[in-house]
C-alpha cells in the first residue's frame, strides 16, 4: 500500500510551509493521528511510503520531481512528497492534477503492485479528480480507497444545461469517503465566491456552484457521505477537517473499518471535533 496526502488551496502562505499534510508526525498532528488510526484498525503504516520506503528516501521521486513546471516557482514535490501550487483557480487545479498523475505514474513504476490510497483536503480533492481523468495517467493506477475532506464539488448551469467541473474518472476508484462539516463556510460559499466562471472558451463560461456532495450521477455510487460535527464554525471548521480527530477516523476507514462503527466508537475517536483541533 501507498497512502498519499494531497493538500488544498494555500493562498496566504506557500503550500510547502503547511506541514499538516507532509510533516505533522508529532502528537496532535494530522499524520500522527492518521497512522494511529491505520495501525489501530489492523492496517500498516504506509503513509507517504512507496514499496515500504519513505518517499523522502526514494531517490526516483525526489530527483524526478524537484523541478520547475513552467508555472513560476511551482515545485511538484517537497522532499519527495507531492506538492502542487495551491493557487485558487480552475487552471491551477487542472495543472496540479496533471502533476499528480505524473507523480502517481512514478509510484507504479517504482512499485507496480502497490495499491494506492489517497487522502485529500479541500481543493486537493479536485486535484485528485483531475489526476484521475488526466490523459497521461498510467493505466495501472487505481485508487483503492480515497477520503475527501471538505471538498468543494463544483457544478453549474448555463443555457446548454448542467455542467460539472473537475469531473473524475469513475473507473479509477473503488470507494470514496466524503467527509464535511455543515458549519464549514469555505467549502461552499467562500469556494464559489472566489471561483469565478469556468469554461473552455468565452462562450462556454458557467458560474461555479460549490456543493458538499458530488453532483455527478455517474460517480455517485462510489461515494459514502458523512457530515462531521465540528464545534468550530466558519473557516475554522474547514481547517478542523484536517485535524487529529478526523485524521484518526480517516485512518481506521482506510484500513477497512465500517464508518458507522468508527463514528459510534467511545473514547478518543468520539465526535464532535473539539475546538482548535486543526492538526
C-alpha positions as a printed Julia matrix, in Angstrom:
279×3 Matrix{Float64}:
   0.0    0.0     0.0
   0.93   3.62   -0.51
  -1.13   6.36    1.17
  -0.64   9.83   -0.31
  -1.96  13.06    1.25
  -2.9   15.95   -1.06
  -3.16  19.48    0.34
  -5.7   22.08   -0.73
  -5.57  25.77   -1.57
  -2.78  27.79    0.06
  -3.38  31.46   -0.67
  -1.77  33.09    2.38
   1.38  31.02    2.86
   3.16  28.74    0.4
   2.0   25.12    0.39
   5.43  23.88    1.49
   5.09  25.77    4.77
   1.84  23.97    5.69
   3.24  20.95    7.49
  -0.04  19.18    8.34
  -0.02  17.27    5.02
   3.64  16.19    4.89
   5.33  16.6     8.28
   2.77  16.51   11.13
   4.11  13.4    12.82
   4.17  14.94   16.31
   1.48  14.2    18.89
  -1.7   16.02   17.92
  -0.68  16.2    14.25
  -2.81  15.02   11.35
  -0.32  12.45   10.03
   0.32  11.15   13.54
  -3.4   10.56   14.02
  -3.85   9.14   10.51
  -1.18   6.5    11.06
  -2.52   5.73   14.56
  -5.94   5.04   13.04
  -4.46   2.86   10.31
  -2.45   0.72   12.7
  -5.22   0.51   15.32
  -7.59  -0.93   12.73
  -5.08  -3.61   11.78
  -3.59  -1.79    8.86
   0.0   -0.97    8.08
   1.68   2.41    8.41
   2.1    3.18    4.72
   1.53   6.94    4.85
   3.99   8.64    2.48
   5.66   5.29    1.76
   6.23   3.59   -1.58
   7.38   0.0    -1.74
   7.89   0.08    2.03
  10.23   3.08    1.87
   9.51   6.64    2.92
   9.07   8.95   -0.05
  11.85  11.14    1.34
  14.19   8.13    0.97
  13.04   7.31   -2.57
  15.5    8.94   -4.99
  13.33   8.46   -8.07
  10.58  10.57   -6.56
  12.88  13.25   -5.2
  15.23  13.55   -8.16
  12.5   13.32  -10.79
  10.15  15.81   -9.21
  12.49  18.55   -7.99
  11.91  20.76  -10.99
  10.05  23.84  -12.16
   6.93  23.09  -14.14
   6.55  26.11  -16.37
   4.41  28.0   -13.84
   6.54  30.4   -11.85
   8.06  28.87   -8.72
   5.67  25.91   -8.67
   7.51  22.86   -7.36
   5.9   19.45   -7.7
   7.47  17.85   -4.63
   8.65  18.63   -1.12
  11.33  16.14   -0.04
   9.57  13.51   -2.15
   6.05  14.47   -1.01
   3.63  15.56   -3.76
   3.09  19.3    -3.91
   1.03  21.5    -6.23
   0.82  25.3    -6.41
  -2.2   25.64   -4.1
  -3.37  28.61   -6.16
  -7.11  29.23   -6.24
  -8.07  28.81   -9.89
  -9.52  26.11  -12.1
  -6.44  26.15  -14.31
  -4.07  25.67  -11.36
  -6.09  22.72  -10.08
  -6.05  21.19  -13.54
  -2.29  21.72  -13.72
  -2.0   20.2   -10.24
  -3.95  17.17  -11.44
  -1.5   16.68  -14.29
   1.43  16.88  -11.86
  -0.27  14.38   -9.54
  -0.85  12.0   -12.46
   2.85  12.09  -13.25
   3.74  11.58   -9.57
   1.42   8.55   -9.39
   2.96   7.18  -12.57
   6.3    7.24  -10.79
   4.8    5.31   -7.87
   3.58   2.47  -10.11
   6.91   2.48  -11.9
   8.75   2.05   -8.57
   6.23  -0.42   -7.09
   4.0   -1.88   -9.85
   1.9   -3.95   -7.44
   1.33  -1.11   -4.99
  -2.28  -0.36   -4.07
  -2.81   3.39   -3.79
  -4.89   5.21   -1.19
  -5.42   8.97   -1.19
  -6.42  11.47    1.48
  -7.17  14.95    0.13
  -8.36  18.19    1.69
 -10.5   20.92    0.1
  -9.41  21.72   -3.46
  -6.82  18.97   -3.19
  -9.81  16.68   -3.78
 -10.43  18.41   -7.1
  -6.76  17.95   -7.97
  -7.27  14.21   -7.37
 -10.33  14.25   -9.63
  -8.34  15.98  -12.35
  -5.48  13.48  -11.99
  -7.86  10.53  -12.36
  -9.05  11.85  -15.71
  -5.66  13.06  -16.96
  -4.66  11.5   -20.27
  -1.11  10.88  -19.05
  -2.15   8.73  -16.04
  -0.77   5.2   -16.25
  -3.5    2.6   -16.78
  -2.19   0.67  -13.75
  -3.08   3.49  -11.34
  -6.18   2.52   -9.33
  -7.32   4.18   -6.11
  -8.39   1.5    -3.65
  -9.77   3.9    -1.04
  -9.95   7.69   -1.17
 -11.01  10.16    1.51
 -12.19  13.62    0.52
 -12.14  16.13    3.37
 -14.33  19.22    2.82
 -14.25  19.01   -0.97
 -15.99  21.81   -2.9
 -17.81  19.71   -5.52
 -18.37  22.18   -8.35
 -21.3   22.14  -10.74
 -23.23  24.81  -12.59
 -25.72  25.57  -15.33
 -25.73  27.62  -18.49
 -28.08  27.78  -21.48
 -26.7   24.43  -22.63
 -27.64  22.68  -19.42
 -25.92  21.18  -16.35
 -22.13  21.37  -16.3
 -19.73  19.54  -13.98
 -16.3   20.91  -13.12
 -13.3   18.77  -12.12
 -15.04  15.6   -13.28
 -13.37  12.4   -12.09
 -12.89   9.12  -13.99
 -15.07   6.61  -12.05
 -13.18   3.54  -13.31
 -10.08   4.66  -11.39
 -11.82   4.5    -7.99
 -13.09   1.71   -5.75
 -14.51   3.71   -2.8
 -14.61   7.36   -1.77
 -15.43   8.62    1.72
 -16.72  12.2     1.51
 -16.47  13.98    4.9
 -17.71  17.51    5.51
 -18.92  19.9     8.21
 -22.2   21.77    7.85
 -20.55  24.66    9.7
 -17.81  24.98    7.07
 -18.28  28.16    5.03
 -15.13  27.68    2.95
 -16.38  24.52    1.25
 -19.41  26.22   -0.25
 -19.95  29.99    0.0
 -16.32  31.07    0.0
 -15.22  28.49   -2.59
 -17.83  29.56   -5.11
 -17.4   33.22   -4.24
 -13.79  33.25   -5.43
 -14.08  30.6    -8.12
 -15.31  32.78  -10.95
 -16.71  31.31  -14.17
 -15.37  28.16  -15.73
 -15.21  27.19  -19.38
 -13.01  26.13  -22.27
 -13.74  29.31  -24.21
 -15.58  32.62  -23.54
 -18.88  31.31  -24.96
 -18.92  28.3   -22.62
 -18.41  30.08  -19.31
 -20.51  28.65  -16.48
 -20.96  30.13  -12.97
 -19.46  27.71  -10.47
 -21.6   26.49   -7.58
 -19.86  24.57   -4.78
 -21.69  21.62   -3.2
 -20.85  19.45   -0.2
 -21.78  16.27   -2.09
 -20.75  15.04   -5.54
 -23.21  16.11   -8.25
 -22.0   13.69  -10.92
 -24.64  10.96  -11.18
 -22.2    8.62  -12.92
 -19.85   8.73   -9.91
 -22.4    8.78   -7.06
 -22.17   5.0    -6.45
 -18.54   5.42   -5.38
 -19.32   7.77   -2.5
 -20.15   7.35    1.14
 -21.11  10.78    2.5
 -20.88  11.78    6.14
 -21.34  15.11    7.94
 -18.82  15.6    10.78
 -19.97  17.9    13.59
 -17.27  20.45   14.36
 -17.55  22.76   17.37
 -15.6   25.32   15.36
 -17.59  27.11   12.66
 -16.77  29.06    9.51
 -13.19  28.91    8.22
 -12.05  27.13   11.41
 -14.48  24.28   10.66
 -12.8   23.89    7.27
  -9.39  23.65    8.93
 -10.72  21.17   11.51
 -11.27  18.7     8.68
  -7.52  18.03    8.68
  -7.35  17.86   12.46
  -6.35  15.0    14.74
  -9.88  13.66   15.33
 -10.73  13.44   11.64
  -7.27  12.04   10.88
  -7.81   9.11   13.25
 -11.25   8.38   11.8
  -9.82   8.53    8.29
  -7.04   6.07    9.13
  -9.47   3.5    10.52
 -11.68   3.77    7.43
  -8.7    3.45    5.08
  -7.77   0.24    6.91
 -11.19  -1.21    6.08
 -13.37  -0.49    9.1
 -17.06   0.36    8.78
 -17.73   4.1     9.04
 -20.7    3.86   11.37
 -18.78   1.64   13.78
 -15.98   4.21   13.86
 -18.36   7.13   14.44
 -20.03   5.41   17.39
 -16.8    4.27   19.0
 -16.31   5.67   22.5
 -13.22   7.43   23.83
 -10.71   9.37   21.79
 -12.43   8.71   18.45
 -15.8   10.07   19.56
 -17.24  13.08   17.8
 -17.85  16.05   17.56
 -14.49  17.54   16.71
 -13.37  19.83   19.55
 -12.46  23.47   19.02
  -8.93  24.11   17.84
  -8.36  20.57   16.53
  -6.51  21.64   13.41
  -3.77  19.01   13.1
